Amino acid sequence: MSDTGTAAGPTVTTRIPARLDRLPWSRWHWMIVIGLGTVWILDGLEVTVVGNIASRLSEDGSGLAITDAQVTGIAAALYVAGACSGALVFGWLTDRYGRKKLFLITLAVYLAATALTAISFSAWWFFLFRFLTGFGIGGEYAAINSAIDELIPSKYRGRVDLIINGSFWLGAVAGSLLSVLALNTDIFPKDIGWRLTFALGVVLGLVILLVRRHVPESPRWMFIHGRDEEAEKLVDGVEREVEEETGRSLPPAEPAITVQQRKSIGFGLIARTVFRSYPKRAVLGLALFIGQAFLYNAITFGFGSILVKFFDVSSGATGYYFAVIAFCNFLGPLLLGRLFDTVGRRPMIAGTYILSGLLLFGTAWLFGAGALTAVTMTGCWCLVLFVASAGASSAYLTVSEIFPMETRAMAIAFFYAVGTAAGGITGPLVFADLTASGVVGDTVLAFCIGAALMVAAGLVAYFFAVAAEQKSLEDIAKPLSVTGSGG
């Protein structure tokens, strides 16, 4: 591929970005939220189920010759490696071929891989399809975050993006409770219950696929890629629908922008744009993703093992504890999300990162001093992750809005892949050994690593975060295809 992509096409002037941003909240926006946001529930279900059934998979009679550490270490790292790879592959395809095609394809990949995970008969098969499940989920991050930010009005973009990304934790609640049921040997045999948890993920995914078929392509992507007539027609229809729903005429949309259409953007131009034109924003994106990946891996991948080893909680009961923690994770973006649009991105991103890191340091100190029980440890985690979840969700929001539209999906994919690879592949491998050792000091060290990186990321955000609240995406980062402002 050339450095700049395919030859430039005709020049067009459009008000589509302004028309989308001035829309009031409507049923159409709820369709976007439900159609795109529900996949995060699946992701949360996937990660949580695997973490909670790790102890059962390693028991005799599970049907798999695999150890607890392999499930929380190797399998978790492969899942994240697959997600990083999928983000990069599907991120490039999303910018080239559109948001809608890819968020349908990535969900199909997830469904197939999850179904095949359910019939695992050996460790290598389980590892392979954990990787491929992650591959599909990683592609979802790039395609869906691009679509969300390009379809949701600027007034609501921050809170909606945070809540949708935070819905991961609704899946985590379901996964926790489901694992309690699946691990009950009075109901299901050891070699059947855990398989049914993956099968349920497939069923939910099929339902989401049916709903998602009605989510439209991004008009912002369409007018740049030579489909301006379709984009205008789509937005005309949305405006009519909103006016009928509200009973009021929409105000005029200003300003217009003039763009030179093109089919694709080359990797060289994307790299120069991200790292040469926006170096501080690139550092910000990497810091946010690395910080949140290490913090969450420091807690979540070893969660069940910590409760079992240090607090004598039975493996079948850990799901109850995690359900409480997961619910607090969802409450964070739900209750704090609005502040990212009102108080502002910089203070909220920096504040949530730094505060959650300090709270985890405090938790590590209390745990090391032997001052916690299973209940109070869970309470500390709830407080840490209530704050951290809003910050972690803001990482996806940040990288999806601070770079030009033509590079959006690839930028999301790159920062997710690099940041998560650093924290999400290294993290499980490091933390699985630390939390599995049974030594209090090792677990304290795991917590301190995650806390330190979270605080460091918060400090980067304090200096480099962009005041993107309630601004049009085109004002935050001018599209590469823009040739001037319209009339």
N, C-alpha and C positions, 0 to 999 in steps of 0.2 A: 504494500500500500504506500502511496505517496505521503509525503510529509504533511501536506495540507488537505488531503482527501480528494474527492472527485472534483471536477471542474465546476466552478460557480455557475449557478443558474440565473434566472431573471431576478430583478429587484422588485419587491412588493412593499407596500405600506399598509400597516394593520394597526388596529386598536384592540386586538384580542387580549393582550395581557391586562390592559386597563379595564376592559369589559369583564374579565373574570374576577379581577380584584375588587370591583365595586359591587359585586353581587352580595345580597344579604344571605344569611344562612337559610337553607331550604332542604326539602326532601331529597333533591338531587345530590346535595352534599352528603346527606346521610347514606345514600346509596354508595358513594365513593368510600366513605368510612367503613361501612359494613363489608363491601366487596373486597377492599384492599387490606383493611386492618386485621381481619380475622385470621390471616395466615400467621401472624405473630402468636396467636393462641396455640396454633399447631407447633410452632417452634418451642414455645414454653412447655408444652405437653411432652415433646420429644426429649428435651434436655433433662427435665425433671424426672420423667419416668426412668430414664437410664440411670440417673444418679440414685434414685430410691430403690431400684431393683438390683443394684450392683451386688449387694450382699446375697440376695436370693440366687442370682445367676452363678455365683461362685460355690453354691452348695451342691453337694451330691444329689443327683436326681433331677437337676435343672434341665438336662438335655444338652448342656454346653460344658466343655472342658475349658473353663476360663476362671481367672482369679479376680477378686475384688479390685485389686490395683490395676489389672489390665482393663477392666471396664471403666474405672474412673480416670485412668491414666492414658493408655494407648487408644482405647476406643473414643474417649473424649477428645484427645488430640487429633485423631483422624477425622472426627466429625467437624472440628473447627478447621482443619486443613482442607477438607472438602468445601466448607463454606467459603473459605478464602479463595480457593481456586474457582468455585462457581461464581463468586462475585466478580472476579476479573473477566472470566469468559463471557458471562451473560451481561456484565456491565457494558462491555464494548458492543455487544449485539444490541443492547437496549438503545444506546445512542444512535446506532446505525439503522435499526429496523423498527424502532418504535417501542413504546412502553407496554401497550396492550398485548402484542404478540408474545413478548417475553414473559410477562407475568402469568400468562396461561401456560407457556411451555415449562417454566420453572416449577410451577405447582404440579404439573404432570410428572416431572422428574422426581419430585419429592414423594408423590404418591406411589410410584413404582418401586422406589428404593425402600420405602417404609414397609410396603407389603412383603418385599423379599427379606427384610430384616426379621419379620415375624416368623419366617420359616427357617431361621438359622439352625444349622445342624453342627457347626464347628466354629471355632474362634475366628478362623480366617474369613469365613463367610460373613460373620457378624461384623468384623472390622471393615470389610469391603463395602458393605451396604450402609454402615454408619457413615463412611466417607461419602458415598453417593447421595445419601439423604442430606448431608451437609452441603453437598454440591448444589442441590436444588434450592435449599434454604438460602444459601449465599447469593444466588441469582435473584431471589425474591427481594433481598435488601436493596439491591441497586435499582431494579425495575420499579418496585413499589414506592420507595422513598422519592424517586424522581416524579412519579405520577402524582403522589400526594401533594407535594409542594407546588406542582404546576397547575393543579386543579382547585386547590383550596384558596379562598380569598386571603390576601395578606393580613387582614385584621385578625384572622383566626389561625393562621398557619402554625405559629409556635405551639399553641396549646393542643391543636389537633394532631400535629406530628408527634408531640410527646406522648399524648394519650394512646395513639395508635401503636407506637413503639412500646409503650408501657403495657399494652394488652398482652404482651408476652407472658406477663405474670398471672393473668387469668388462666392461661393454659397451664402455668406452673401449679396453680391451685388445683385445677382439674387433674393434672398428672399426679400430684401428691395424694389426693383422695383416691384416685383410680388405682394407684400402686398399693394402697392399704387394702383395697378390695382384692386386687389381683394376687397379693402375697398371702392372702388368707387361705391356708391349705385345707380348711374345712369346706371351702367353696370350690377352689380349683386346685388340681394337682400342681406340684412344683414345676413341671415342664410345660404347663399350659397357660397358667395365669399371666405370666410376663408376655407371652406371645399375643394374648388378647389385647393388651394395652397398645401394642403397635397396630393391631388390626383396627382398633377404634380410631386411631389417627388417620387411617386410610378412609374410613367412613366419613369422618368430619371433613377431610380434604375434598372428597367428592362433592359434598354439599357446597363447600366454598367455591369449587370450580364452577358449579351451576350458577351461583350468584354472580361470580366475577365476570361471566360472559357478557353481562349487561353494563359493565363499567367501560366508558368510552376511552378512546385514545386521547392523549394530551394534545389539545389544540395548539399549545405553544410549540410542541415538537412538529406538528403537522405543517404549520405555516412556514417554518424554516426548511422543511424537507420537501417542498414543492407541492404540498397538498393544501394550499391556502383556501381553495374553494370549499373543500370538505370541512376545514376548520371553521370558516365563517358560517357555514350551514349548521354545524354542531352547536356553536355558541348562540346563533339565532334561536335555535330550538330550546336551549337551556333558558335563555332570557324570557321567552314566551311562557315557559313553564313556571318560572319564578314569579312573573307578573301576575299570572292567573292565580298562583298560590297566595300571594300577598295582597292582591287587589290594588296594587300601586304600580305606576310606571317607573321604570328605572331612570336614574339621572344620566346625563350625558357622560360618556367615557373619554377621559383625556389622561395622558397624551397618546399620540400614535408613534409608532416606530417604523423605520424603513430598514428592511433586511435584504441581503442578497442570498437567495436560496441555494442550498447545496445538499447533496445526498449523504455525505459523511465527512468526518473530521479525522485526520491522520493522527497516529500516536505521537508523532514528533510535535505537532502543534499543541496537542493536549498537554504533553509534558512541559513544554515551554510556558504555556499559559499558567499552569498550576504552580510551577516552581520558580519561574523567572518573573512572571507578572505579579504573583501573589505569594511570595515566600513566607511572610508572616502567617498567612492563612494556612499554608501547608504545614508549618510547624504546629499551629493550633490544632489542626485536624489529627495529626499524628499523636500529639500529647493527649488529647481527649480520648482517643480510642485505646491507646496503650494503658492509660490510667484506669479506665473503667473495666477493661478486660482483665487486668491483674487483680483488681479489687474483687470482682465477681468470682473469678477462679479461686481466689484465696478462701472464699467462703463456700460457694455453692458446690463445687466438685467434690469437696471433702466433707460436706455437711453431714450426710448420713453416717460416715465413718467416725466423725468426731462425737456424735451423740452416742453411738454404740460403744466406742472404745473408752471414752472418758466419763460418760454419765450413765452407763449400763441401760440405755434405752434399747428395747428389742428392735431388730431390723424391720419387723412388721409394723412398728408404730412410728417410725421416723417421718412417714408421710404426713401425719397430723401436725407435727411441728413445722414441717416445711410449708404446709398449706397456709399456716398463719403468717410465716415470713413472706411467702409469695403474695399474699393479699396486701400486706403492708407495702410491698414493692409496687403494686398497682396503684395504691392510694397516693404514692408520691407524685407521679406525673398527673394523676387526676386532680389532686388538690393544689399542687404547685404550678401546674402547666400554665394557667392563666397569667401568672406573674411574669413569665418569660415574654409575654406580649405587652405587659403594662409596666412593670418595674424595669424590664429590659434584659437583653441577652447577656451582656457583660456581667452585671452584678449577680444574676441568677446562676449562670454557668459557673463562674468562679466560686460563688458562695456554696453551691451544692457540692462541688468537688472538694473544696477545702474542708468544709464542715463534716462531710461523710468520712474523709480520711482521718480527721481528728477523733471522731467518734469510734472508728475502728482501732485506733491506737489505744483509746481508753478501754475498749473491749479486750484487747490483747493483754493489757496490764491486769485487768480484773481476772481474766482466765489464768494468766500465769501465777497470780497470787492465790489461786484456788478459791476465789470468792464467789464463784458462779455455780448454779445448778442447771439442769437441762432447761428448766423454765426461764430462769433469769438470763441464761445464755441466749435463748431464743428471743427474749425481750430486747437484749442488746443488739442482736442482728436485725430485728425489726426496725429499730431506731436508725441504725446505720443505713440500711437499705431503703428506708422510706425517703431519705435525703438523696442517697446515691442513685436511686432509680431515675429520679428526675434529671440528674446530671448525666447519667449514661444515655438516656433517651435524647438529651440535647446534643450529644455527639453526632447522632445521625441527622438531626435537624441542621446542625451547623454546616457539615460538609455538603449537604444537599442544597443549601441556599447561598453559599458564599463564593461559588465559582460559576462561570458562564454556562448558560443553558446547554450549549452543544457538548460540554464536557461533564454535565451533571452526573449521569449514571456512572461514567467511568471514574469520576472523582470519588463518588461514594464507594465504589468497588475498591479503588486503590487504597483509600484510607482505612476502610474496614478490613481489607486483606492484610495490609502491612501492620496496622495497629493490633488487630486480633491475632495475627500470626505471632507477634512478639509476646502478647499477653495470653492469648488463647491456646496456642500450641505449647509454648514453653510453660505457661502457667499450670495446666493439668499435670504435665510430666514432673514439674518441681513440687507442686503442692500435694499430689497424690502420695509421693514418698514422704513428705513432711508430716501430713496428717495421718498416714498409715503407720508411722513408726511407733505410735503409742507414747511418745515422749512429749510432755507438755511444752518444753522449750522449742521444739520443732514447729509445733502448731502456732505458737506465739510468733515465731519468725515468719511463718507464712502470712499471718495477719499483718505484720509490720511492713512486709514488702508491698502488699496491696495498698496499705494505708499511705505509705510514703509516696508511691507513684501517683496516687489520687491527689494528694496535696500538691505535688509538683505540677500536675496537669492543671489544677486550679489556679496556680500562680501564673502559668502560661496564659490561661484564659483571661486573667485580670489585666494583663498587658496587651494581649493580641486579639481578644474577642471582638467581633464586629457588631455594631449597633443595628441589627437587621430587623428589629421589631417593627411590625406594621408597615414595612417597606415592600414595594414591588421587587420581585426577583431581578428584574431588569435594572432597577436602581442600585441594588446591592452589588451586582456584577454584570456589566454590559455584555450582551451576547456578542460572540465573535463575528456573527453575520451582520450586525447592525452597520449600516452605512450612514445613518443620520436620523434625525427626528422627523416625524411626519407633520402634516399640517393639522 
